[in-house]
Amino acid sequence: MEKATETLKSFLDAWKLQDYEKMHTLCQKTFKVGHTKNQLKAIMPNRIKSFKLIKTEKSTEVVYDFDISVRIEGKSKKSMARVICETEPFKPSIDGEWGVNPLSISRSL
């Protein structure tokens, strides 16, 4: 869980800085195969001012769901962030790398 949490925090820190290149590198492999950095920017265009991790739920050994709160456009908004460990696109594995699914966040913002 520690690595999944670090990955999500790094992603959210990059979002605060609007560093879409870094955000893209921290996305899960499946997302990166089908989406460019510009598409990521279109999905998550507004910069966040701050964030808070509220709750973590282990779905499986390779999937964690985080309840988060972000300060965006002057308001606090709650969302869910899914972090997945994959060896390659569409191949979840504990031997892979953790990556954020940005669609899981943007859906509820």
PyMOL CGO cylinders between C-alpha atoms (Angstrom):
from pymol import cmd
from pymol.cgo import CYLINDER

trace = [
    CYLINDER, 0.00, 0.00, 0.00, 2.86, 2.37, 0.73, 0.3, 1, 1, 1, 1, 1, 1,
    CYLINDER, 2.86, 2.37, 0.73, 4.01, 2.49, -2.92, 0.3, 1, 1, 1, 1, 1, 1,
    CYLINDER, 4.01, 2.49, -2.92, 0.44, 3.00, -4.15, 0.3, 1, 1, 1, 1, 1, 1,
    CYLINDER, 0.44, 3.00, -4.15, 0.00, 5.88, -1.69, 0.3, 1, 1, 1, 1, 1, 1,
    CYLINDER, 0.00, 5.88, -1.69, 3.33, 7.47, -2.75, 0.3, 1, 1, 1, 1, 1, 1,
    CYLINDER, 3.33, 7.47, -2.75, 2.33, 7.22, -6.41, 0.3, 1, 1, 1, 1, 1, 1,
    CYLINDER, 2.33, 7.22, -6.41, -1.01, 8.93, -5.78, 0.3, 1, 1, 1, 1, 1, 1,
    CYLINDER, -1.01, 8.93, -5.78, 0.57, 11.70, -3.68, 0.3, 1, 1, 1, 1, 1, 1,
    CYLINDER, 0.57, 11.70, -3.68, 3.18, 12.35, -6.38, 0.3, 1, 1, 1, 1, 1, 1,
    CYLINDER, 3.18, 12.35, -6.38, 0.42, 12.51, -9.01, 0.3, 1, 1, 1, 1, 1, 1,
    CYLINDER, 0.42, 12.51, -9.01, -1.61, 14.99, -6.94, 0.3, 1, 1, 1, 1, 1, 1,
    CYLINDER, -1.61, 14.99, -6.94, 1.49, 17.10, -6.19, 0.3, 1, 1, 1, 1, 1, 1,
    CYLINDER, 1.49, 17.10, -6.19, 2.20, 17.25, -9.93, 0.3, 1, 1, 1, 1, 1, 1,
    CYLINDER, 2.20, 17.25, -9.93, -1.41, 18.27, -10.56, 0.3, 1, 1, 1, 1, 1, 1,
    CYLINDER, -1.41, 18.27, -10.56, -1.00, 21.16, -8.10, 0.3, 1, 1, 1, 1, 1, 1,
    CYLINDER, -1.00, 21.16, -8.10, 1.90, 22.34, -10.29, 0.3, 1, 1, 1, 1, 1, 1,
    CYLINDER, 1.90, 22.34, -10.29, 0.03, 21.55, -13.53, 0.3, 1, 1, 1, 1, 1, 1,
    CYLINDER, 0.03, 21.55, -13.53, 2.95, 19.30, -14.49, 0.3, 1, 1, 1, 1, 1, 1,
    CYLINDER, 2.95, 19.30, -14.49, 1.04, 17.15, -16.96, 0.3, 1, 1, 1, 1, 1, 1,
    CYLINDER, 1.04, 17.15, -16.96, 4.19, 15.41, -18.16, 0.3, 1, 1, 1, 1, 1, 1,
    CYLINDER, 4.19, 15.41, -18.16, 4.91, 14.09, -14.67, 0.3, 1, 1, 1, 1, 1, 1,
    CYLINDER, 4.91, 14.09, -14.67, 1.24, 13.28, -14.13, 0.3, 1, 1, 1, 1, 1, 1,
    CYLINDER, 1.24, 13.28, -14.13, 1.24, 11.24, -17.33, 0.3, 1, 1, 1, 1, 1, 1,
    CYLINDER, 1.24, 11.24, -17.33, 4.29, 9.24, -16.23, 0.3, 1, 1, 1, 1, 1, 1,
    CYLINDER, 4.29, 9.24, -16.23, 2.47, 8.42, -12.97, 0.3, 1, 1, 1, 1, 1, 1,
    CYLINDER, 2.47, 8.42, -12.97, -0.66, 7.13, -14.74, 0.3, 1, 1, 1, 1, 1, 1,
    CYLINDER, -0.66, 7.13, -14.74, -1.36, 3.43, -15.00, 0.3, 1, 1, 1, 1, 1, 1,
    CYLINDER, -1.36, 3.43, -15.00, 0.06, 1.72, -18.10, 0.3, 1, 1, 1, 1, 1, 1,
    CYLINDER, 0.06, 1.72, -18.10, -3.39, 0.96, -19.53, 0.3, 1, 1, 1, 1, 1, 1,
    CYLINDER, -3.39, 0.96, -19.53, -4.31, 4.66, -19.48, 0.3, 1, 1, 1, 1, 1, 1,
    CYLINDER, -4.31, 4.66, -19.48, -1.00, 5.75, -21.04, 0.3, 1, 1, 1, 1, 1, 1,
    CYLINDER, -1.00, 5.75, -21.04, -1.45, 3.38, -23.99, 0.3, 1, 1, 1, 1, 1, 1,
    CYLINDER, -1.45, 3.38, -23.99, -4.67, 5.10, -25.05, 0.3, 1, 1, 1, 1, 1, 1,
    CYLINDER, -4.67, 5.10, -25.05, -4.15, 8.69, -23.90, 0.3, 1, 1, 1, 1, 1, 1,
    CYLINDER, -4.15, 8.69, -23.90, -1.58, 11.40, -24.57, 0.3, 1, 1, 1, 1, 1, 1,
    CYLINDER, -1.58, 11.40, -24.57, -0.45, 14.12, -22.14, 0.3, 1, 1, 1, 1, 1, 1,
    CYLINDER, -0.45, 14.12, -22.14, -2.74, 16.57, -23.97, 0.3, 1, 1, 1, 1, 1, 1,
    CYLINDER, -2.74, 16.57, -23.97, -5.69, 14.25, -23.50, 0.3, 1, 1, 1, 1, 1, 1,
    CYLINDER, -5.69, 14.25, -23.50, -4.83, 13.98, -19.81, 0.3, 1, 1, 1, 1, 1, 1,
    CYLINDER, -4.83, 13.98, -19.81, -4.80, 17.78, -19.61, 0.3, 1, 1, 1, 1, 1, 1,
    CYLINDER, -4.80, 17.78, -19.61, -8.26, 17.87, -21.25, 0.3, 1, 1, 1, 1, 1, 1,
    CYLINDER, -8.26, 17.87, -21.25, -9.57, 15.36, -18.70, 0.3, 1, 1, 1, 1, 1, 1,
    CYLINDER, -9.57, 15.36, -18.70, -8.09, 17.27, -15.73, 0.3, 1, 1, 1, 1, 1, 1,
    CYLINDER, -8.09, 17.27, -15.73, -7.78, 20.90, -16.87, 0.3, 1, 1, 1, 1, 1, 1,
    CYLINDER, -7.78, 20.90, -16.87, -8.22, 22.73, -13.57, 0.3, 1, 1, 1, 1, 1, 1,
    CYLINDER, -8.22, 22.73, -13.57, -5.33, 23.08, -11.18, 0.3, 1, 1, 1, 1, 1, 1,
    CYLINDER, -5.33, 23.08, -11.18, -5.88, 21.91, -7.63, 0.3, 1, 1, 1, 1, 1, 1,
    CYLINDER, -5.88, 21.91, -7.63, -4.73, 24.08, -4.74, 0.3, 1, 1, 1, 1, 1, 1,
    CYLINDER, -4.73, 24.08, -4.74, -4.47, 21.29, -2.19, 0.3, 1, 1, 1, 1, 1, 1,
    CYLINDER, -4.47, 21.29, -2.19, -5.49, 17.71, -1.51, 0.3, 1, 1, 1, 1, 1, 1,
    CYLINDER, -5.49, 17.71, -1.51, -6.18, 15.36, 1.36, 0.3, 1, 1, 1, 1, 1, 1,
    CYLINDER, -6.18, 15.36, 1.36, -6.24, 11.56, 1.44, 0.3, 1, 1, 1, 1, 1, 1,
    CYLINDER, -6.24, 11.56, 1.44, -9.29, 10.62, 3.49, 0.3, 1, 1, 1, 1, 1, 1,
    CYLINDER, -9.29, 10.62, 3.49, -9.56, 6.83, 3.34, 0.3, 1, 1, 1, 1, 1, 1,
    CYLINDER, -9.56, 6.83, 3.34, -7.79, 3.91, 1.67, 0.3, 1, 1, 1, 1, 1, 1,
    CYLINDER, -7.79, 3.91, 1.67, -9.48, 0.69, 0.66, 0.3, 1, 1, 1, 1, 1, 1,
    CYLINDER, -9.48, 0.69, 0.66, -7.62, -2.35, -0.64, 0.3, 1, 1, 1, 1, 1, 1,
    CYLINDER, -7.62, -2.35, -0.64, -9.74, -3.81, -3.42, 0.3, 1, 1, 1, 1, 1, 1,
    CYLINDER, -9.74, -3.81, -3.42, -7.21, -6.51, -4.38, 0.3, 1, 1, 1, 1, 1, 1,
    CYLINDER, -7.21, -6.51, -4.38, -3.43, -6.99, -4.08, 0.3, 1, 1, 1, 1, 1, 1,
    CYLINDER, -3.43, -6.99, -4.08, -3.04, -4.83, -7.21, 0.3, 1, 1, 1, 1, 1, 1,
    CYLINDER, -3.04, -4.83, -7.21, -5.86, -2.28, -6.80, 0.3, 1, 1, 1, 1, 1, 1,
    CYLINDER, -5.86, -2.28, -6.80, -6.31, 0.38, -4.12, 0.3, 1, 1, 1, 1, 1, 1,
    CYLINDER, -6.31, 0.38, -4.12, -9.12, 2.91, -3.95, 0.3, 1, 1, 1, 1, 1, 1,
    CYLINDER, -9.12, 2.91, -3.95, -8.51, 6.20, -2.16, 0.3, 1, 1, 1, 1, 1, 1,
    CYLINDER, -8.51, 6.20, -2.16, -11.18, 8.62, -1.04, 0.3, 1, 1, 1, 1, 1, 1,
    CYLINDER, -11.18, 8.62, -1.04, -9.67, 12.06, -1.59, 0.3, 1, 1, 1, 1, 1, 1,
    CYLINDER, -9.67, 12.06, -1.59, -10.63, 15.68, -1.19, 0.3, 1, 1, 1, 1, 1, 1,
    CYLINDER, -10.63, 15.68, -1.19, -9.20, 18.31, -3.54, 0.3, 1, 1, 1, 1, 1, 1,
    CYLINDER, -9.20, 18.31, -3.54, -9.48, 22.09, -3.44, 0.3, 1, 1, 1, 1, 1, 1,
    CYLINDER, -9.48, 22.09, -3.44, -10.35, 23.14, -6.97, 0.3, 1, 1, 1, 1, 1, 1,
    CYLINDER, -10.35, 23.14, -6.97, -11.91, 26.34, -8.28, 0.3, 1, 1, 1, 1, 1, 1,
    CYLINDER, -11.91, 26.34, -8.28, -12.24, 27.63, -4.71, 0.3, 1, 1, 1, 1, 1, 1,
    CYLINDER, -12.24, 27.63, -4.71, -14.25, 24.62, -3.52, 0.3, 1, 1, 1, 1, 1, 1,
    CYLINDER, -14.25, 24.62, -3.52, -13.45, 21.38, -1.75, 0.3, 1, 1, 1, 1, 1, 1,
    CYLINDER, -13.45, 21.38, -1.75, -14.60, 18.41, -3.79, 0.3, 1, 1, 1, 1, 1, 1,
    CYLINDER, -14.60, 18.41, -3.79, -14.52, 14.74, -2.89, 0.3, 1, 1, 1, 1, 1, 1,
    CYLINDER, -14.52, 14.74, -2.89, -13.52, 12.08, -5.36, 0.3, 1, 1, 1, 1, 1, 1,
    CYLINDER, -13.52, 12.08, -5.36, -12.20, 8.54, -5.56, 0.3, 1, 1, 1, 1, 1, 1,
    CYLINDER, -12.20, 8.54, -5.56, -8.77, 7.74, -6.96, 0.3, 1, 1, 1, 1, 1, 1,
    CYLINDER, -8.77, 7.74, -6.96, -7.93, 4.22, -8.14, 0.3, 1, 1, 1, 1, 1, 1,
    CYLINDER, -7.93, 4.22, -8.14, -4.28, 3.15, -8.19, 0.3, 1, 1, 1, 1, 1, 1,
    CYLINDER, -4.28, 3.15, -8.19, -3.41, -0.05, -10.06, 0.3, 1, 1, 1, 1, 1, 1,
    CYLINDER, -3.41, -0.05, -10.06, -0.22, -2.12, -10.30, 0.3, 1, 1, 1, 1, 1, 1,
    CYLINDER, -0.22, -2.12, -10.30, 0.49, -3.40, -13.84, 0.3, 1, 1, 1, 1, 1, 1,
    CYLINDER, 0.49, -3.40, -13.84, 3.42, -5.05, -15.61, 0.3, 1, 1, 1, 1, 1, 1,
    CYLINDER, 3.42, -5.05, -15.61, 2.04, -3.88, -18.97, 0.3, 1, 1, 1, 1, 1, 1,
    CYLINDER, 2.04, -3.88, -18.97, -1.25, -2.46, -20.26, 0.3, 1, 1, 1, 1, 1, 1,
    CYLINDER, -1.25, -2.46, -20.26, -4.25, -4.56, -19.23, 0.3, 1, 1, 1, 1, 1, 1,
    CYLINDER, -4.25, -4.56, -19.23, -1.98, -6.89, -17.17, 0.3, 1, 1, 1, 1, 1, 1,
    CYLINDER, -1.98, -6.89, -17.17, -2.40, -6.24, -13.44, 0.3, 1, 1, 1, 1, 1, 1,
    CYLINDER, -2.40, -6.24, -13.44, 0.37, -7.84, -11.40, 0.3, 1, 1, 1, 1, 1, 1,
    CYLINDER, 0.37, -7.84, -11.40, 1.98, -7.30, -8.02, 0.3, 1, 1, 1, 1, 1, 1,
    CYLINDER, 1.98, -7.30, -8.02, 5.32, -7.44, -9.88, 0.3, 1, 1, 1, 1, 1, 1,
    CYLINDER, 5.32, -7.44, -9.88, 4.44, -4.34, -11.92, 0.3, 1, 1, 1, 1, 1, 1,
    CYLINDER, 4.44, -4.34, -11.92, 4.47, -0.59, -11.36, 0.3, 1, 1, 1, 1, 1, 1,
    CYLINDER, 4.47, -0.59, -11.36, 1.79, 1.39, -9.55, 0.3, 1, 1, 1, 1, 1, 1,
    CYLINDER, 1.79, 1.39, -9.55, -0.10, 3.97, -11.60, 0.3, 1, 1, 1, 1, 1, 1,
    CYLINDER, -0.10, 3.97, -11.60, -3.06, 6.28, -11.11, 0.3, 1, 1, 1, 1, 1, 1,
    CYLINDER, -3.06, 6.28, -11.11, -6.21, 5.93, -13.18, 0.3, 1, 1, 1, 1, 1, 1,
    CYLINDER, -6.21, 5.93, -13.18, -7.03, 9.64, -13.72, 0.3, 1, 1, 1, 1, 1, 1,
    CYLINDER, -7.03, 9.64, -13.72, -10.50, 8.83, -15.07, 0.3, 1, 1, 1, 1, 1, 1,
    CYLINDER, -10.50, 8.83, -15.07, -11.41, 7.51, -11.62, 0.3, 1, 1, 1, 1, 1, 1,
    CYLINDER, -11.41, 7.51, -11.62, -10.70, 11.00, -10.23, 0.3, 1, 1, 1, 1, 1, 1,
    CYLINDER, -10.70, 11.00, -10.23, -12.16, 13.15, -12.98, 0.3, 1, 1, 1, 1, 1, 1,
    CYLINDER, -12.16, 13.15, -12.98, -15.51, 11.30, -13.11, 0.3, 1, 1, 1, 1, 1, 1,
    CYLINDER, -15.51, 11.30, -13.11, -16.72, 12.83, -9.86, 0.3, 1, 1, 1, 1, 1, 1,
    CYLINDER, -16.72, 12.83, -9.86, -15.25, 16.31, -10.26, 0.3, 1, 1, 1, 1, 1, 1,
]
cmd.load_cgo(trace, "trace")
